[in-house]
Each structure stands twice: as C-alpha cells, then as structure tokens.
Amino acid sequence: MPYEFLEDASIADIAFIARGRTLDELFAAAAEATFASMADLSTIPATVKKIVTIRGTDPDHLLYDFLSELIFLKDTEGLLFREFAVQVTPTGVTATVRGGKIDPKTQKLRNDVKAITMHQFGISKTKDGYEAQVTVDI
C-alpha cells in the first residue's frame, strides 16, 4: 500500500504518510489516501472524469494545492475520486482523476474531509523515492 494512516499524529484530524518512487506516484498515493479517509474506494464508481491542473514549482505547495483542489471538487460538485493518474513537471501538476457523485445509499462513506492542514505537512526525499506527511481536517 502506498500510504499508511498515523493513529497518534493528531487528535481531531486524520494524518497519513504517502510514499512513491516518483513525485507522480507520491501525489497519486496522497490523493488516494485523502479519499480513502472519506470512503471505501471500492464503492465509488469511476463514471466521472476530471482533469486537474495546478501551476507552480515547489513540490510541497503543489501537493497542498492539488489535494485542496480535489477537496474543493468534492465540496462544490459532490464528487469522490478513486483513480488518480498524475504527472508532476517542473512547472506544475496535471492529473486525470476518476470517480463519481456522492451517494450514501451505494457508497460506504467515512469522514467528511474539510481541508488539508499545514500541521507537519511536507515532502521529503527518501532512499526509495519520496514520502509526504499529510494531515486532513475532518
């Protein structure tokens, strides 16, 4: 699994560490973990496709803005995502995400993530690639 939830990192929020050999994999893992904290991903259909583009050069800010944009789409369009194809470049990130409308009758919903926090947020280089610690406000 490219991410793990941290049980004792925060009392009222959810924290996780995402990992990837590349920044593309890291961003996809962080997005997946964010939405896995909201719902059982196997219950989300992949009927809606969105292209998300964020411009910037700093990987930390790009990840923060990318995850925040996905939460914005959840809040404004009522969408949950389950598939993430991400490409990080020196000038930004572009992702094709797939998911479906929120439906409590057919989906196993968990937490309503409101935002990404800056608490202990950041990307670090590891011997195997990259890892990011993320805390989401619920």
Secondary structure, 3 states (H helix, E strand, C coil): CCEEEECCCCCCEEEEEEEECCHHHHHHHHHHHHHHCCECHHHCCCCEEEEEEEECCCHHHHHHHHHHHHHHHHHHHCEEEEEEEEEEECCEEEEEEEEEECCCCCCCECCCCCEEEEEEEEEEEECCEEEEEEEEEC
